[in-house]
Amino acid sequence: MHESRSPKSLRKLAPLVVLILASAGCAASSEVLPRTAPPTVQAPEGVPEAAEQGVVERVVDGDTIWVTTGPSHAREKIRILEIDAPEINPPSGEAECGGIEAMAFARQELEVGSAVHLLADREDQDQYGRYLRYVWDEEGEFYNEKAVRLGHARAVLFRPNDLYIARMRAAESEARLAQRGIWAPSCLPRRYAIDEFRQVGAG
């Protein structure tokens, strides 16, 4: 029996098909073609016009990804704005409650090889050289807000980057009320302990 694919999965195969066809064309020709950027995907409705397109290269955890952007295939580490997902490799060595689930969610929503749309706020980079961005997936879903609403991250203000903080806080209130993810009773004792010592984006 053949497994059926969702529309999202089928759309994510489109760039691969293009690359396969392009590779076949190159093999049939003796001419060496210049390296070009991945095919541009039209931004879906809901994605800001100013957003830059990228391709997911790696998902580190629920709030950090690597992408390639532009004709030069620049490789950039993205710290996703206004959210804080549980750590999977904290100094203690033990993943925080919900960390593995948050990473799995990010890998599902932002699949390696898929297109993403990235929007900066007032600051381009943080003190560690990571690019600070809001992220929409190739279907136009706002990843930052969705991760918070489903309980895979909490809302955090990275001053002065506050463009969507009201939406993030509303999404967190919904997740708390529904006891989703990190707000589930099984996670809350550890969540409170972590919050006492962590100051992410404070100020």
Summary of the structure (lengths in Angstrom):
residues: 203
radius of gyration: 18.7
end to end distance: 56.0
largest distance: 64.4
contacts: 572
relative contact order: 0.15
helix: 33%
strand: 21%
